[in-house]
Amino acid sequence: MTEDLTRKAAEMLLNGATLLSDPCPYCKGVRVMKDGHALCISCGREPEKKQVPQKDIQQSKKSPLEETLDKKMLDLSKELEQEKDHEKQQKILKSINSVLETIEKIKGKQ
């Protein structure tokens, strides 16, 4: 541990940083974190930062309609779970099937 790293870690702690319970992934040393910046007191390294491609982020976003349909699926599945009447179960299953078909159509257009 160098004096510079010790000084920097102490300064970070005095400014509100916290000690991390997870050790450094490189040397297993103690780490200090402040504002998302982790510093290893032993080796001075930080974990690698990997950028997520924008394309993946955009694909993971759902439209308001998709979110509504997902919520409807949850509601219908809970309703089906509670229902004892066979005829009502069949109606719920038809509704679930309609929602699934709609979700597939929406995904096909993207």
C-alpha positions as CSV (number, residue, x, y, z in Angstrom):
1,M,0.0,0.0,0.0
2,T,1.5,3.3,-1.1
3,E,1.3,6.5,0.8
4,D,-0.6,8.1,-2.2
5,L,-3.3,5.4,-2.1
6,T,-3.6,5.7,1.6
7,R,-3.9,9.4,1.5
8,K,-6.5,9.3,-1.3
9,A,-8.5,6.6,0.5
10,A,-8.4,8.6,3.7
11,E,-9.5,11.7,1.9
12,M,-12.4,9.8,0.3
13,L,-13.5,8.4,3.7
14,L,-13.4,11.9,5.2
15,N,-15.6,13.1,2.3
16,G,-18.3,10.5,2.9
17,A,-17.0,7.4,1.2
18,T,-17.7,3.9,2.5
19,L,-15.6,0.8,2.9
20,L,-16.8,-2.0,0.7
21,S,-17.4,-5.5,2.0
22,D,-16.4,-7.0,-1.3
23,P,-12.7,-7.3,-1.8
24,C,-10.8,-6.0,-4.8
25,P,-11.3,-8.5,-7.7
26,Y,-7.6,-8.2,-8.6
27,C,-5.7,-8.4,-5.3
28,K,-8.4,-9.1,-2.7
29,G,-7.5,-5.8,-1.0
30,V,-9.8,-3.4,0.8
31,R,-11.8,-1.0,-1.3
32,V,-13.4,2.4,-0.7
33,M,-16.3,3.7,-2.7
34,K,-17.5,7.3,-3.2
35,D,-20.0,8.4,-5.9
36,G,-19.7,5.1,-7.8
37,H,-15.9,5.3,-7.9
38,A,-14.3,2.3,-6.1
39,L,-10.6,2.5,-5.2
40,C,-8.5,-0.5,-4.0
41,I,-6.3,0.7,-1.1
42,S,-3.8,-2.1,-1.9
43,C,-3.3,-2.0,-5.7
44,G,-5.1,1.2,-6.7
45,R,-7.0,-0.6,-9.5
46,E,-10.7,-0.2,-10.3
47,P,-13.0,-2.9,-11.8
48,E,-13.2,-2.8,-15.6
49,K,-16.0,-0.6,-16.9
50,K,-17.9,-2.3,-19.7
51,Q,-20.2,-0.3,-21.9
52,V,-23.5,-1.7,-22.8
53,P,-24.3,-1.1,-26.5
54,Q,-27.2,1.4,-27.0
55,K,-28.9,-1.1,-29.3
56,D,-29.4,-3.6,-26.4
57,I,-30.8,-0.9,-24.1
58,Q,-33.3,0.2,-26.7
59,Q,-34.5,-3.3,-27.4
60,S,-35.1,-4.0,-23.7
61,K,-37.5,-1.0,-23.4
62,K,-41.1,-1.9,-23.7
63,S,-43.8,0.2,-25.1
64,P,-46.6,1.3,-22.9
65,L,-48.9,-1.1,-24.6
66,E,-46.5,-4.0,-23.9
67,E,-46.3,-3.0,-20.3
68,T,-50.1,-2.9,-20.0
69,L,-50.4,-6.3,-21.7
70,D,-47.8,-7.7,-19.3
71,K,-49.8,-6.4,-16.3
72,K,-52.9,-7.9,-17.8
73,M,-51.2,-11.3,-18.1
74,L,-50.3,-11.1,-14.4
75,D,-53.9,-10.2,-13.4
76,L,-55.3,-13.0,-15.6
77,S,-52.9,-15.6,-14.2
78,K,-53.8,-14.6,-10.6
79,E,-57.5,-14.8,-11.5
80,L,-57.1,-18.2,-13.1
81,E,-55.2,-19.5,-10.1
82,Q,-58.1,-18.5,-7.8
83,E,-61.0,-19.6,-10.0
84,K,-62.7,-22.9,-9.2
85,D,-65.5,-22.8,-11.8
86,H,-64.4,-24.7,-15.0
87,E,-66.3,-22.5,-17.4
88,K,-64.9,-19.3,-16.0
89,Q,-61.4,-20.9,-16.2
90,Q,-62.0,-21.5,-19.9
91,K,-63.0,-17.9,-20.4
92,I,-59.9,-16.7,-18.6
93,L,-57.7,-19.0,-20.7
94,K,-59.2,-17.6,-23.9
95,S,-58.4,-14.1,-22.6
96,I,-54.8,-15.1,-21.8
97,N,-54.5,-16.6,-25.3
98,S,-55.8,-13.3,-26.9
99,V,-53.3,-11.3,-24.9
100,L,-50.5,-13.6,-25.9
101,E,-51.4,-13.3,-29.6
102,T,-51.5,-9.5,-29.3
103,I,-48.0,-9.5,-27.6
104,E,-46.7,-11.7,-30.5
105,K,-48.1,-9.3,-33.1
106,I,-46.5,-6.3,-31.4
107,K,-43.1,-8.1,-31.2
108,G,-43.4,-9.1,-34.9
109,K,-43.8,-5.4,-35.9
110,Q,-40.7,-4.2,-34.1
